[in-house]
Amino acid sequence: LFYADNVPEVFEKENNNSTIVANQIRIPAVLNGRIDSPGDIDNFVFAGKAGDRVIAEVYARRLGSPLDSTLRLIDSKGSVLQTNDDYLDRTMGMVTHHADSYINFVLPANGAYTLSLRDVQGKGGEFYAYRLRVSPPRPDFKLRVSPSTVSIPRGGVMPLSLFVQRVDGFTNDIVLSLED
């Protein structure tokens, strides 16, 4: 599986297990990394401004990684502002364990903030890769129809399930139509 984005790519540098030696990043960015060994924690520090909304979203399980991420947003005093373990993505079909993390948070003050990412079960290894998007909100939506292909005879009827996922605060109407 593959995930592409249009923001700068950054690769995690190891020995970033504490907020003191965390990777310094500029947002927006997509951070490519791996939980290399059991107990590994990857930390990323960025400068934030009061009132800015920051989105941090892990792509790991959705890309086939065994990583069961947990993500924490920490302020410069060490206080955990928000944490997330599992983020339900209704557009992922048969994926039953939504093990990727998502944070949507308005920063309370100017200063340094740390995103801390680890495997919730304390596991790690060469296959525990992830992509972590850190950016301002990009409101959008995703759709999934089940079944994904249909062939309905003229005058026939077929039940469909439609899953809508509003992303990063998207609130606009979504208008759908069927043709032919």
Summary of the structure (lengths in Angstrom):
residues: 180
radius of gyration: 18.7
end to end distance: 32.2
largest distance: 66.4
contacts: 487
relative contact order: 0.24
helix: 5%
strand: 40%
